Amino acid sequence: MNRSYSLQIVARPAVPGSAECDPLPADSLVLTDDAAVARQLSQQAEPVVTTVVVPPEAAGWNEQALVRLVTVSDGVPGHLRVITSLHAAGWPAAPEPRLLALQEAAFLAARRMAHADLPDSSVAAVVLDPLRGGIPHPHAALITGLVKAIAWELPHTRAYAVVTDAATLSTALRQLRRESGCVRGLPVAYYRGRSTSGTRLEERLLPVRTISVDADVAPGSTGEGPVVLAVGGSRGITARCLEGLRTAPSALWLLGSTDPETMVAQAREIGDSSSAEYVRRRRAADPEVHLAQVRAYYDRCRRSRESLSQLAVLRQRFGAARVRYLGCDVTDATAVRRAAETIRHTTPRLDLVINGAGISGARRLAAKDLATFRRVRDTKVAGYHHLQAAFGALEPSLWCNFSSVAGAFGLAGESDYGPANDFLNSAARYQSAYSGTAEFAICWSLWGESGLGPRTGFTEYTATAGQLGLIGDAEGQRLFNAEVEAHRPHRPPVSTPLGEAELAMLRTRFPALVDAVPRSPYLGEPSSMDGQDLVWELDLDRYPHLYGHVRQARALVPGALALELAAEAATHLTGSAAVRTFRDIRFQAPIAVDPQVVRYVFTASYHPGGVDRGVLRAGIHSRVPGAGHDRRVPHFEVVVPIGAADPSDQLSRLRPVSTRRAAATMAMSGIFDQLRDVRLEPRLTSARWEPPLATGDDEFFARHRIPWLLVDALLQTACLTGTPGRYATPHVIRELTLHTTENDLALAQTGHDVQLRVDHRDGTADGVALRSGSGEALLTMEGGVVSGREPVR
């Protein structure tokens, strides 16, 4: 069964991962549709950089003319740059011809690079965009979606893009330089803040709560159902989703590219014959007939046959009078307006629009032609704008775009289909934020029984390659109904159902795009999002080693482990950004390893303070069942600075501790029995750290982010009292700093003794863990507050 994810643009710090690339290197071809950009480049770029301004009329040129435009020398440039500005772009107006021509020129230039297969080459794009409310203009996806596809097609080429609200081109190019060396998921980053010190964002696949379909609603129930418009709904996955609608529509309008009379004639032409049978019959009648033309005509007739068959199924299911079909090519604005007038005169209300129009032209970049590129793109992009212009006035309650995973994260062979679907995702994101319509997109993977894949043989290829799973019709219908029935104001607008095959592929190809579950010892994958917070349901009772931390006969989660959880959450939210400091640590209530009644929830959110810095806020709370509602109890809080700079303005002021507890009886066994040579003095407590890590668990403990057992040992040292088996209770730590990147296993394997020292003065505890001999500090603790520590005499 597929899991529900959403493709969201979220803050993500810039983390260097490789050498930066010159934004305008020698041997570069720069394509732009803006003469002002070209003038600025002439003042900044080296003479060995060639800039070509793509004119708007090029959108109507043939392939040969556009190829001549991007061919500036006998050789193929090793670096391609694409730069455009969307500051004057309207919405919901269609893209300007100059932007379409720029995309086509970039496609053909990249195709030349695919033929040359140049090593150490690069393709990079800059889109100057107001980023209204932090949301990119939908037309930016025509360029960034192409970069996503190129990243799959050119294995020896570094591909990346920046969408930025920078006030100047020079600032945008500096951001492009920075981005060239960053660790990222998808090859697109968004810079907001009009300077190099603004906020950096990325698209990430984040989990959303699975919506259970209400079992009380009977499929196909009658009554005053919704008025539904389905574009491309007479066959394929759109038809299958309609067939599975759980509430029967009061009126169902279907738009297809072929008029009904032609469909009937074409279906009659082939009857029940197969492609091979029809070809033999035509060749018998005319031996000179062109086989490719015969097969292409048979495919058109077959599609008409499928559409008529599906129409019969829908009419039988919902009633013949409710289902109506109109022939309408969505790339023809006049035809779409005419269809809208027909529908408006009959059913002036429109509840649900399903935009499922689309054609496939899957072919490797090096083999794709411009005519196919345009046809695939225009069906999605021009079709969307024509539908919005014609039907937007009806203010449908829901607007659903059928998109594709090729738009979400790109796919090989989809340099046209990918950007077109990425545009639909961006349009849904923009419309849901700034229009009155609840618009969303579903990024479908391949359906194994319906859709474009089975008709092209692509499902067989992907099943063999193992990159994409295949969605069955029943599963697809379940997912569709769940999205349609969701409470949209709180549902992210770009839904991406993923199965295990897709997740495995993404964790290998784009490890920062979706959480890599196997690398996290305790948290695993988030269960959902709650506003800005990622949410995990804690399940710690399955780890036997945690049962050695016992207080009054109950195994409790050590506070230090909560810091490990925060470090794991930082990896989910900020990628490979280093975690070195924990601040404002508060231990508010005990956490049971095996809770009997309550449920513990771990939450974390990232708050940027610049392109490469910010803070992570994490916490644990429980939900205690009560009369009428659950009671929320806080147990743990921490603030984790991320990045090189100290975002002190985002740190909260540590609140005073009002709770005081007496010393408690505790037993430390297993991995928690780690203090040796303990010495207690009135102010100073010291011990030697000896972690008894069990043999055979090296692989598990090697995956821990921080030396949390060492932190626990320092906390134990701080909480020692003058009575054996009695420990004080920690409440607060102002700051805990790691001075090592090694975890507990790595430290234990070095064989060096580690000394622990805690100094109690003025009501606080300051501690340090350091290597014996060298005196090298491994971690330091400042401003610890404990209660119940008995004076030592």
C-alpha positions in Angstrom: 0.0 0.0 0.0 1.2 3.5 -0.9 2.0 6.1 1.8 0.8 9.7 1.6 3.5 12.3 1.2 3.3 16.0 0.1 5.9 17.9 -1.9 6.4 21.0 0.2 8.8 24.0 0.0 10.5 24.2 3.4 13.4 26.1 5.0 16.7 24.1 4.7 20.1 25.5 5.5 22.9 25.6 2.9 25.4 22.9 3.8 28.6 22.8 1.7 29.3 19.3 0.3 31.6 19.9 -2.7 33.7 22.5 -4.4 31.7 25.4 -5.7 31.4 26.0 -9.5 31.9 29.3 -11.2 28.4 30.7 -12.0 29.7 31.8 -15.5 32.6 29.5 -16.3 34.6 29.7 -19.5 33.1 27.8 -22.4 29.6 28.7 -21.2 26.5 29.2 -23.3 24.1 31.5 -21.6 20.5 31.5 -22.8 18.1 34.2 -21.7 14.9 35.7 -22.9 15.6 39.1 -21.4 17.7 41.7 -23.2 18.3 43.6 -19.9 19.8 40.4 -18.4 22.0 40.1 -21.4 23.3 43.6 -21.0 24.1 43.0 -17.4 25.9 39.8 -18.3 28.0 41.6 -20.9 29.4 43.7 -18.0 30.1 40.7 -15.7 31.0 37.7 -17.9 34.3 36.8 -19.4 34.7 37.2 -23.2 34.8 33.4 -23.5 31.1 33.2 -22.3 28.6 33.4 -25.1 25.2 34.9 -24.4 22.2 34.3 -26.7 19.0 36.2 -26.3 16.1 34.0 -27.3 13.4 36.1 -29.1 9.7 35.6 -28.4 9.0 34.7 -32.0 11.3 31.7 -31.6 8.3 30.0 -29.9 7.0 29.5 -33.4 10.2 28.4 -35.1 10.9 25.0 -36.3 13.5 22.7 -34.7 16.2 23.5 -37.2 16.0 27.2 -36.7 16.1 26.8 -32.9 19.1 24.4 -33.1 20.9 27.0 -35.2 20.2 29.6 -32.5 21.9 27.6 -29.8 24.7 26.3 -31.9 27.4 29.0 -31.4 30.5 27.1 -32.4 31.5 23.8 -34.0 31.9 22.2 -30.6 29.4 21.7 -27.8 29.8 24.1 -24.8 30.7 22.3 -21.6 28.5 24.6 -19.5 24.9 25.7 -20.1 23.3 28.6 -18.1 19.6 29.6 -18.4 18.5 32.9 -16.9 15.0 34.4 -16.9 13.0 36.9 -14.9 9.3 36.4 -13.9 8.9 39.8 -12.2 6.6 40.9 -14.9 4.8 37.6 -15.3 1.1 37.7 -14.7 -1.2 35.0 -13.2 -3.4 33.3 -14.2 -2.2 34.4 -17.6 -0.4 31.9 -19.8 3.4 32.0 -20.0 4.8 34.5 -22.4 6.0 33.2 -25.7 9.6 34.3 -24.9 9.6 32.0 -21.8 8.3 29.1 -23.8 11.0 29.7 -26.5 13.7 29.9 -23.8 12.6 26.6 -22.4 12.7 25.0 -25.9 16.1 26.5 -26.6 17.4 25.1 -23.2 16.0 21.7 -24.1 17.8 21.6 -27.5 21.0 22.9 -26.0 20.9 20.2 -23.3 20.1 17.6 -26.0 23.4 18.6 -27.7 25.2 18.0 -24.4 23.5 14.6 -24.1 25.0 13.6 -27.5 28.4 14.9 -26.6 28.4 13.3 -23.0 30.9 15.8 -21.8 32.8 15.2 -18.5 32.9 17.9 -15.8 30.1 19.8 -17.5 27.2 21.7 -15.9 23.7 22.9 -16.5 22.4 25.7 -14.2 19.5 28.0 -14.2 18.6 31.2 -12.4 15.0 32.3 -12.2 14.4 35.8 -10.8 11.1 35.6 -9.1 9.3 37.8 -6.5 8.6 34.7 -4.5 5.3 36.1 -3.3 4.7 34.8 0.2 7.6 32.4 -0.3 5.8 30.6 -3.2 7.4 30.5 -6.6 5.5 31.7 -9.7 4.1 28.5 -11.4 5.9 29.4 -14.6 9.3 29.0 -12.9 8.6 25.2 -13.0 9.0 25.3 -16.8 12.7 25.9 -16.2 13.3 24.2 -12.9 11.3 21.1 -14.0 13.6 20.8 -17.0 16.7 21.0 -14.7 15.2 18.1 -12.6 14.8 16.0 -15.7 18.3 16.9 -17.0 19.8 15.7 -13.6 18.6 12.2 -14.6 19.6 12.3 -18.2 23.2 13.6 -18.0 25.2 11.5 -15.5 28.4 13.4 -16.0 26.8 16.8 -15.7 26.2 18.8 -12.6 22.6 20.2 -12.8 21.1 22.7 -10.4 18.9 25.8 -10.3 18.2 28.7 -8.1 14.8 30.6 -7.9 15.5 33.8 -6.1 14.0 37.2 -5.2 17.4 38.8 -5.2 17.3 42.5 -6.2 20.3 42.2 -8.5 21.6 39.6 -11.0 25.0 39.7 -9.4 23.5 38.6 -6.1 21.6 35.8 -7.8 24.8 34.6 -9.4 26.5 34.6 -6.0 23.7 32.4 -4.8 24.1 30.2 -7.8 27.8 29.8 -6.9 26.9 28.9 -3.3 24.3 26.4 -4.4 26.6 24.6 -6.8 28.5 23.2 -3.8 25.6 22.5 -1.5 24.2 19.2 -0.4 20.6 19.0 -1.4 17.8 16.7 -2.4 16.3 17.9 -5.6 18.6 20.1 -7.8 16.5 23.2 -7.1 16.8 25.7 -4.3 14.8 28.8 -3.4 16.5 31.9 -1.9 14.2 34.4 -0.3 15.3 37.7 1.4 16.7 39.7 -1.5 20.3 39.1 -0.4 22.8 36.3 0.1 21.9 36.2 3.8 18.2 35.5 3.3 16.4 32.2 3.8 17.1 29.2 1.7 14.3 26.7 0.9 14.0 23.3 -0.8 11.3 21.0 -1.9 11.0 18.0 0.3 8.7 15.0 0.4 7.1 15.1 3.9 4.6 12.6 5.3 1.0 13.6 5.8 -1.6 11.8 7.8 -3.3 9.0 5.9 -6.9 9.7 5.4 -9.3 6.9 6.1 -12.2 6.8 3.8 -15.5 6.9 5.6 -17.0 3.5 5.6 -20.4 4.9 6.2 -20.6 6.5 2.8 -21.8 3.8 0.4 -20.0 3.8 -3.0 -22.2 5.1 -5.7 -24.8 6.5 -3.3 -27.6 8.4 -4.9 -29.0 11.8 -4.1 -27.9 15.4 -4.9 -24.3 14.5 -5.7 -21.6 16.9 -7.0 -21.4 18.3 -10.5 -18.1 17.0 -11.9 -16.0 18.0 -14.9 -13.3 15.5 -15.9 -10.9 16.4 -18.6 -9.4 13.4 -20.3 -11.9 11.4 -18.3 -13.1 8.9 -20.9 -10.2 6.5 -20.4 -7.0 5.9 -18.4 -6.6 6.7 -14.8 -9.1 9.6 -14.8 -11.8 7.2 -16.0 -10.8 4.7 -13.3 -11.0 7.3 -10.6 -14.4 8.4 -11.8 -15.6 4.8 -11.8 -14.5 4.6 -8.2 -16.2 7.8 -6.9 -17.9 7.0 -3.7 -20.7 9.6 -4.2 -22.5 9.5 -7.5 -22.3 12.8 -9.3 -25.6 14.5 -10.2 -23.9 15.4 -13.5 -20.7 14.2 -14.9 -19.2 16.1 -17.8 -16.3 14.4 -19.7 -14.0 16.3 -22.1 -12.0 14.3 -24.6 -9.8 15.2 -27.5 -11.9 13.3 -30.1 -15.5 14.2 -31.0 -18.1 11.4 -30.5 -18.8 10.8 -34.1 -15.2 10.3 -34.9 -14.8 7.9 -32.0 -17.7 5.7 -33.2 -16.3 5.6 -36.8 -12.8 4.8 -35.6 -14.0 2.1 -33.2 -16.1 0.6 -36.0 -13.0 0.6 -38.3 -10.9 -1.7 -36.1 -13.8 -3.7 -34.5 -12.3 -6.2 -32.1 -9.1 -6.8 -34.0 -5.7 -6.6 -32.6 -3.0 -4.3 -34.0 -1.3 -7.2 -35.8 -4.6 -8.3 -37.3 -5.5 -4.8 -38.5 -2.0 -4.3 -40.0 -2.4 -7.6 -42.0 -5.8 -6.6 -43.2 -4.6 -3.2 -44.4 -1.5 -4.6 -46.1 -3.7 -7.2 -47.9 -5.8 -4.3 -49.2 -2.7 -2.1 -50.1 0.7 -3.7 -50.0 2.4 -0.3 -50.4 0.8 1.1 -47.2 3.3 2.6 -44.7 3.3 0.4 -41.6 4.2 3.2 -39.1 1.2 5.2 -40.3 -1.1 2.1 -40.1 0.0 1.4 -36.5 -0.4 5.0 -35.5 -3.9 5.1 -37.0 -4.8 1.8 -35.2 -3.6 3.4 -31.9 -6.0 6.3 -32.4 -8.8 3.9 -33.2 -8.0 1.8 -30.2 -8.2 4.8 -27.9 -11.6 5.7 -29.3 -12.7 2.1 -28.7 -11.5 2.3 -25.1 -13.2 5.6 -24.6 -16.6 4.3 -25.8 -16.3 1.2 -23.6 -15.5 3.3 -20.6 -18.3 5.7 -21.3 -20.7 2.8 -21.3 -19.3 1.7 -17.9 -19.8 5.1 -16.4 -23.3 5.5 -17.8 -24.3 2.1 -16.4 -22.8 3.1 -13.0 -24.2 6.6 -12.6 -27.1 6.7 -15.1 -27.0 7.5 -18.8 -28.7 10.9 -18.3 -26.0 12.0 -15.8 -22.9 11.3 -18.0 -22.2 13.6 -21.0 -19.3 13.7 -23.3 -17.9 16.6 -25.3 -15.1 16.5 -27.9 -12.6 19.2 -26.9 -8.9 19.7 -27.6 -7.7 21.5 -24.5 -4.9 23.1 -26.4 -7.5 25.0 -28.4 -8.7 27.9 -26.3 -11.8 28.5 -28.5 -12.9 24.8 -28.2 -12.5 25.0 -24.4 -14.6 28.2 -24.2 -17.2 26.6 -26.4 -17.4 23.5 -24.1 -17.6 25.8 -21.0 -20.6 27.6 -22.5 -22.4 24.3 -23.2 -21.8 23.1 -19.6 -22.7 26.5 -18.1 -26.1 26.6 -19.9 -26.9 23.2 -18.6 -25.4 23.0 -15.1 -24.4 26.4 -13.9 -22.9 24.9 -10.8 -19.5 23.1 -10.8 -18.2 21.3 -7.7 -15.2 19.3 -8.8 -12.8 19.7 -11.8 -10.4 16.9 -12.5 -7.8 18.0 -14.9 -6.4 14.7 -16.2 -5.5 15.7 -19.7 -2.0 14.5 -20.8 -0.1 12.6 -23.4 3.2 10.7 -23.1 6.3 11.2 -25.2 8.7 9.2 -23.0 12.1 9.1 -24.8 15.6 9.8 -23.8 16.7 13.4 -24.0 19.2 12.6 -26.9 16.4 11.1 -29.0 13.5 13.5 -28.2 12.3 15.9 -30.9 11.0 19.5 -30.5 7.5 18.7 -31.9 6.9 16.0 -29.3 8.3 18.3 -26.6 5.9 21.0 -27.5 2.9 18.7 -27.8 3.4 17.0 -24.4 4.1 20.4 -22.7 1.2 22.3 -24.3 -1.4 19.6 -23.4 -0.6 20.2 -19.7 0.4 23.9 -19.6 -1.7 25.5 -22.3 -4.5 23.1 -21.5 -4.5 24.2 -17.8 -4.6 27.9 -18.6 -7.4 27.4 -21.1 -9.4 25.5 -18.6 -8.9 28.1 -15.9 -9.9 30.9 -18.2 -13.0 29.1 -19.3 -14.2 27.5 -16.0 -12.7 29.6 -13.3 -15.7 31.9 -13.3 -17.8 29.0 -12.1 -15.7 28.9 -8.9 -15.5 25.1 -8.5 -15.3 24.0 -4.9 -12.4 21.6 -5.7 -9.9 21.6 -8.6 -7.7 18.5 -8.9 -4.7 18.3 -11.3 -3.5 14.9 -12.2 0.2 15.3 -12.1 3.1 12.8 -12.1 6.1 11.8 -10.0 8.0 12.9 -13.1 7.0 16.5 -12.1 7.8 16.0 -8.4 11.4 14.7 -8.8 12.0 14.2 -12.5 12.6 11.0 -14.4 14.7 9.8 -17.3 13.0 10.2 -20.6 10.5 12.8 -19.3 12.2 16.2 -20.2 8.9 17.4 -21.5 6.4 15.6 -19.3 8.3 16.3 -16.1 8.4 20.2 -16.4 4.8 20.2 -17.6 3.6 18.3 -14.5 6.0 20.3 -12.2 4.0 23.3 -13.5 0.7 21.7 -12.4 2.2 21.2 -9.0 3.3 24.8 -8.8 0.0 26.0 -10.0 -1.8 24.1 -7.3 0.5 25.5 -4.7 0.0 29.0 -6.0 -3.8 28.8 -6.5 -4.4 27.2 -3.1 -2.6 30.2 -1.5 -4.0 33.1 -3.5 -7.3 32.0 -5.0 -10.6 31.1 -3.5 -10.5 27.6 -5.0 -9.2 24.6 -3.1 -6.8 23.4 -5.7 -4.5 20.5 -5.4 -2.4 18.1 -7.5 -1.8 14.4 -7.2 1.6 13.3 -8.3 0.8 9.8 -9.5 3.3 7.1 -10.0 2.5 4.5 -12.7 -0.7 2.6 -12.6 -0.2 -1.0 -13.5 -3.6 -1.6 -15.0 -4.6 1.8 -16.5 -3.0 5.0 -17.5 -0.2 5.9 -19.9 2.2 3.2 -18.8 0.3 0.1 -19.9 -0.5 1.6 -23.3 3.2 2.4 -24.0 4.9 -0.6 -22.5 6.6 1.7 -20.0 5.2 -0.3 -17.0 7.1 -3.4 -18.1 10.3 -1.4 -18.3 9.9 0.3 -14.9 8.8 -3.0 -13.3 12.0 -4.6 -14.6 14.2 -1.6 -13.6 12.5 -1.6 -10.1 12.5 2.2 -9.9 8.7 2.7 -9.7 6.1 0.4 -8.3 2.8 -0.1 -10.0 -0.5 1.2 -8.5 -3.5 -1.1 -8.9 -6.8 0.4 -9.9 -8.4 -0.3 -6.5 -5.5 1.3 -4.7 -5.5 4.3 -7.0 -9.2 4.8 -6.4 -8.7 4.7 -2.7 -6.0 7.3 -2.8 -8.1 9.5 -5.1 -11.2 9.3 -2.8 -9.0 10.1 0.2 -7.7 13.3 -1.4 -11.1 14.4 -2.6 -12.7 13.8 0.8 -9.9 15.5 2.7 -10.4 18.7 4.6 -8.4 20.8 2.1 -7.7 24.0 4.0 -5.3 22.0 6.2 -4.1 19.6 3.5 -0.9 20.4 1.6 -1.7 21.1 -2.0 0.8 18.7 -3.7 0.0 15.1 -2.8 2.6 12.4 -3.7 1.6 8.8 -2.9 4.7 6.7 -2.8 5.3 2.9 -2.5 8.4 1.1 -1.3 9.9 1.0 -4.8 9.8 4.8 -5.2 11.0 5.4 -1.6 14.0 3.0 -2.1 14.9 4.7 -5.4 14.7 8.2 -3.9 16.7 7.3 -0.8 19.5 6.2 -3.1 19.2 9.0 -5.7 18.1 12.0 -3.6 18.8 11.0 0.0 18.0 14.5 1.3 14.6 14.6 -0.5 12.9 12.0 1.7 13.9 10.7 5.1 16.3 7.8 5.0 14.7 5.5 7.6 17.5 2.9 8.0 20.0 5.5 9.2 18.0 6.7 12.2 18.3 4.4 15.2 15.2 5.5 17.1 13.0 7.9 15.2 12.7 6.4 11.8 10.3 8.2 9.5 8.0 10.9 10.7 4.4 9.9 11.0 2.9 13.3 9.9 3.3 17.0 10.0 1.4 19.4 12.4 1.9 22.9 11.2 5.6 23.5 11.0 6.3 20.4 13.2 7.4 17.0 12.0 5.7 14.5 14.3 6.9 11.1 15.5 5.0 8.6 17.6 7.6 7.3 20.0 8.0 3.6 20.2 11.0 2.9 22.5 9.8 -0.2 24.3 11.3 -2.4 21.6 14.9 -1.5 22.6 16.0 -3.8 25.4 19.1 -1.8 26.3 16.9 1.1 27.5 15.4 -1.0 30.3 18.6 -0.6 32.4 17.7 2.9 33.5 15.2 2.3 36.3 13.7 4.7 38.8 11.5 3.2 41.6 11.0 0.0 39.6 10.0 1.7 36.4 12.3 1.9 33.3 12.6 5.5 32.3 14.0 7.1 29.1 17.2 8.9 30.1 17.2 12.6 29.3 20.4 12.2 27.2 18.5 10.0 24.8 16.1 12.8 24.1 19.1 14.8 22.8 20.0 11.9 20.5 16.4 12.1 19.2 16.8 15.9 18.6 20.0 15.2 16.7 18.2 12.6 14.6 15.4 15.1 13.9 18.0 17.7 12.8 19.1 15.3 10.1 15.5 15.0 8.9 15.0 18.7 8.9 18.4 20.2 7.9 20.2 17.4 6.1 23.9 17.0 6.9 24.2 20.2 8.9 26.3 19.6 12.0 24.8 19.5 15.5 27.2 20.7 18.1 25.2 22.6 20.7 22.0 22.0 22.6 20.5 24.9 24.5 17.6 25.6 26.8 17.3 21.9 27.7 14.3 21.3 30.0 13.5 17.9 31.6 9.9 18.5 32.6 8.5 15.1 33.5 9.6 11.4 33.4 9.2 9.4 30.2 8.5 5.7 30.5 10.2 3.3 28.2 7.0 1.1 28.1 4.0 3.5 28.6 0.8 1.7 29.6 -1.7 4.4 29.0 -0.2 7.5 27.6 1.3 8.0 24.1 4.5 10.0 23.8 5.0 12.2 20.7 8.2 13.8 19.6 8.0 17.0 17.5 10.6 19.1 15.8 10.6 22.2 13.6 13.3 24.2 11.9 13.3 28.0 12.0 15.8 29.7 9.6 17.9 32.6 10.6 19.7 32.9 7.3 20.8 30.9 4.3 23.1 28.7 6.3 21.8 28.9 9.8 18.8 28.7 12.1 17.5 26.8 15.1 15.7 23.6 15.6 13.1 23.3 18.3 12.2 19.9 19.6 10.2 18.4 22.3 8.4 15.4 23.8 4.9 15.5 25.1 2.3 12.9 26.1 -1.4 12.7 25.5 -3.2 11.5 28.5 -6.8 10.2 27.8 -9.4 12.2 29.6 -13.1 12.9 29.7 -14.0 14.6 26.4 -10.4 15.3 25.3 -6.8 14.2 25.7 -4.6 16.2 28.1 -1.2 17.3 26.7 1.7 17.0 29.2 5.1 18.4 28.3 8.1 16.2 29.1 11.2 17.6 27.3 12.2 20.7 25.3 15.4 21.7 23.6 16.7 24.4 21.2 19.5 23.3 18.7 21.4 26.0 16.9 22.1 25.0 13.3 24.9 26.4 11.1 28.1 28.3 11.6 26.6 31.5 13.0 24.9 31.7 16.4 21.3 32.8 15.8 21.0 34.0 19.4 18.1 36.3 18.5 15.9 33.2 18.0 16.8 31.5 21.3 14.3 31.8 24.1 15.2 33.1 27.5 15.5 30.2 29.9 12.6 30.1 32.3 13.3 29.6 36.0 12.7 26.2 37.5 9.8 26.0 40.0 9.7 22.3 40.4 11.8 20.6 43.1 12.1 16.9 43.8 13.7 14.9 46.5 16.4 12.4 45.6 15.0 9.2 44.1 16.0 5.6 44.2 17.5 4.5 40.9 19.3 1.5 39.5 21.7 1.7 36.6 22.4 -1.5 34.8 23.5 -2.7 31.4 24.8 0.2 29.3 23.9 2.7 32.0 26.2 1.1 34.5 29.1 3.3 33.2 30.6 5.2 36.2 33.8 4.0 37.8 36.2 5.5 40.4 33.5 7.9 41.7 34.7 10.7 44.1 32.3 13.1 45.8 33.3 16.3 47.4 31.2 19.2 48.7 31.5 21.0 45.3 33.2 18.7 42.9 32.1 15.2 41.8 34.3 13.2 39.5 34.2 9.7 37.9 35.7 7.7 35.1 33.6 6.7 32.1 33.6 3.1 31.1 30.7 2.3 28.7 29.7 -1.3 28.8 28.5 -1.5 25.2 27.4 -5.0 24.3 29.3 -6.9 21.7 27.4 -7.6 18.5 25.5 -4.3 18.6 28.2 -2.3 16.8 26.2 -1.7 13.7 23.3 -0.2 15.7 25.4 2.0 18.0 27.5 3.1 15.0 24.4 4.9 13.6 23.9 7.1 16.6 24.4 10.8 15.9 26.0 12.0 19.2 27.7 10.4 22.3 24.5 10.4 24.3 25.7 7.7 26.7 28.6 10.0 27.6 26.1 12.8 28.1 24.1 10.5 30.3 27.2 9.6 32.3 27.9 13.3 32.9 24.3 13.8 34.0 24.6 10.8 36.4 27.8 12.4 37.8 25.9 15.7 38.3 23.1 13.9 40.1 25.1 11.7 42.4 24.3 12.1 46.1 26.0 10.9 49.2 23.7 7.9 49.4 24.3 4.9 47.1 21.4 4.3 44.7 20.0 7.7 45.3 20.1 10.3 42.5 19.1 13.9 42.2 16.7 15.0 39.4 18.0 17.1 36.5 15.6 19.9 35.4 17.5 22.3 33.2 20.8 22.6 31.2 21.5 26.1 29.8 23.9 24.8 27.2 25.6 21.5 26.3 28.3 21.6 23.7 29.9 18.7 21.8 33.6 19.1 21.1 33.8 15.8 19.2 32.0 14.4 16.1 32.4 10.8 17.5 29.6 8.9 19.0 29.8 6.5 22.0 30.9 3.5 20.0 33.7 5.4 18.3 34.9 6.9 21.6 34.8 3.5 23.4 36.8 1.9 20.6 39.7 4.4 20.9 40.6 2.9 24.3 41.3 6.2 26.0 40.1 6.9 29.5 37.5 9.6 29.8 37.2 11.6 33.0 34.0 13.2 34.1 33.9 16.3 36.4 31.0 18.3 37.7 31.4 21.5 39.7 28.4 22.5 41.9 28.3 26.2 42.8 25.8 28.9 43.1 22.9 26.5 42.6 24.1 25.3 39.2 26.2 22.4 37.9 28.9 22.9 35.3 30.5 19.7 33.9 33.1 18.5 31.4 34.0 15.1 29.9 37.7 15.0 28.8 40.3 12.5 27.7 42.7 11.5 30.3 46.3 12.5 29.5 45.6 15.0 26.8 42.9 16.9 28.6 40.9 17.3 25.4 37.3 18.2 26.2 34.8 16.0 24.5 31.7 17.8 25.9 30.9 20.6 28.3 27.8 21.3 30.3 26.9 24.8 31.6 24.1 25.9 33.8 22.7 22.6 34.9 20.0 22.7 37.6 19.3 19.6 39.7 17.2 19.1 42.8 17.5 16.6 45.6 21.3 16.5 45.7 22.2 15.9 49.3 25.2 17.8 50.7 28.4 15.7 50.9 30.3 16.0 54.1 
